[in-house]
Amino acid sequence: MRVNDEIPIFPLPNVILFPGMILPLHIFENKYRDMIDDLIDKDPEDRLIAITCMKVKNDGGYSYEKICTVGQLISVKFLDDGRSNILIQGKFTAEVKPIKNQLKEYLNCEIKLIREEYWKNPYEDKTPKYYELLESIDNMKKRTNLVINNLEDYEFEDLINGIAFSFNLNSELKQQILETQEYEQRLKKLIEIIDKIGHYVNYKPNIKKFEEIN
């Protein structure tokens, strides 16, 4: 993926996708049916979509978050009436600039990578800092009823992104977490927000990779 590559943009209200996470969507609007048709004509690694949070402005118009997650279309199930159910897996964070698609109704965007090696785990050597951060997550579990077993079985970035993606936070708070790029700082931001609002959850986050659940 190169700077300023052009891909479709899919604005969704109150939805923040994080890298590594799986987002199921039901496609029914004609313009997005066309988008899916165009994507499946590409090689699998090129089936990329920018999933950005859409906000309604005071004048009734729309605006889009500039920082979002670019996802890959990994599964499509077409229905008899032309609609479809799809799965998008977040791949990396990018800055997007919406541009009009001259041939289609849906928008495209230019993207600029924020982090090219997002999946590299900075704590893969299990340093003391790694265990200190895991302890922070374990303490958060106790305060929130979050169900995650065997923390060390997960990649550190999957763990943070999975928790942020699964918590029932509003889109503005999730956007703040997404825009915090360094892993340790993202964890601190997540804990800070949860402690501030005293939020509780009772469900297990989906932090498994697609290959593990397919």
N, C-alpha and C positions, 0 to 999 in steps of 0.2 A: 504494500500500500504506500503510495507516494503522497506528498503534500499536494493539496489542491486536486486530488482525484475527485471525480464527480460520481455520486451515488444517490439513490432515492432517499428522501427524508420522510419519515412517518411520524407526524406530530400526534401525540396522544394526551388527553387531559389527565392530569394527576398521576402520570406514570413515569417513574424513574427506573431505568434499567441499569444494572451494574455489570461490569465485566465478569464473565463466567456463569452468570445466572440465566435461567431459562424462563422465557416469557411466552405463555400461550396466548394467541389472539384469534378472534373470529373475524374473518374478512367478508364484508357484505357490500360495501360501497363499490360502484363500478370502477372508479379511478384506482382503487387499491386492488381490485381484481386484476386490472391491467398491469399494475405494478408487480404483482406476484407472477403473472404470466411472463412478464419480461425477465424477471429474476431467474425463473427456472430454466430459461433458455441459456443461461450463463453456466460456466463451470462452477462447481460447488463452492470453491474458495472465493469466488467473485460475487456470490449472492449476498451482498452487504446492504444493510439498511441503517440509516441513522435514526435511532429512536429518541426523539426529543420531547420534552414536556411542553404542552401547549397551554397558554394562558389567555384568558379573555380580558381584553382591555376595556377601559371605561367607555370608550366610544363604540363598543360592540365588536370591534375587530379582534384580531388574534396576534399574539407574539409567541416566539419560540425561544427556549433556553439555548444560549450559544454553546454551552458545554454539555455534551451528552455522551451516551455510549453508542458506539457503532456495533450492531449485531449482525450475525450471520443467519440466514434462513437455513434451518437444518431439517425441517420436516414440513410437508404439505399434504393435507388430506382434502381432496376436492369432494364437495357434496353435489347431489343430483341437480340442485337448482342453481349451480354456478358459484355459490359461496364456498368458503374453504376454512379449515382450521389449520393454523400454522404454529410452529415453534421457532422462536428467535433466541439464539444464544449470544449474550453480550461478549464482545471480543476485546475492545479497547476504548479508551476515552479520547474524544476529539473535540475540537472547536469547529462548529459548522457555520456555513454561510448559505442560507437558502437562495436558490436561483430558479427562475421559471423554466420549466421543461417545454420547449417549443413544440414538441410533438405529442405530448401526453397531458392529461389533466393533473396528475400528481406532480409535486415539486421534486426537484433534485437539489443537491447541495454540494458545495465544495467543502472538503474536510482538511483539517490540519491536525496531525497527531499531537497529542499532549505527552504521551509516553509510549514509545515504540516497543519496549520490552516489558509490558505490563505484567506478564506472567512470571517473570523472574522473581524468585523468592529471596528477599534480602536476608532472611534468617534461616536458610536451609541447612546451615551447619549446626543448628541447635545451640547457639551461644547462650550465655546467661541472660542476655537481653531478650532472646526469644522466649525463654521460660517466664521471664518477668511479664511480658506482654500476654502470654497465655494465662497467667494468674489474673491479670486484669479482666480478661474475658470470663474466666471462671467466676470471679467475684460478681461480674455483671449478671451471669446466669442466676446466681443465688438471689439477686435483687429483683429479677424480672420473671422468674419461672420459665426462662428460655430453656428448651430441651435440646441439648447437643451433648452427645456422649463421645468419649475418646477424642478430645480436642486435637491431640497430636496426629491423628489420622488425616487431618485436613491440611491443605496448603494454607499458609497464613493469609494470603490475599483472598482466597475463597471463603475463609472463615469470616473475615471482616465484611466482605461484600455480601455474603449470604445473610448475615445478621441484619445489615443495613437494609437490604432488599426486602426481607421478610417482616421486619417490624412495621406495625401499623402507624407509621409516622406520616404527617402530611408531606406533600410534594416539595414544599419549600425547604423543609428540614432535610429531606433526602437529597435535594439538590446541593445543599451546603456540604453534606458528607461526600457526595460524588466529586465536587470541585476541590476537595482536599486530597491532593494526589499522593503525598508520601504516606506509606502504610502506617507508620507509628502515629503520625498526626491524624490520619483518618480514624484510627481506633480511638484516640483521645477525643476527637470531635464527636464520635458516636456515643461514647460514654458520657461526655458532657451533656449532650442533648437528652439522653435517657434519664440521667440523674436530675436534670432540670425540670423535666415534665413529669417525672415519677411514673413512667409508662410501664405497663405490665402486659405480657403476652402469654398465651398458653398453647402455642403450636410450634412445631418443629420447622425451621427454615429449610428450604430446598437448596442446599449448597453442594449437591452432587453434580459432577460434570454430566453432560448429555450421554456420553458413552456408557456411563454407569447406570443410567436409568432407562436406556433404550432397550 
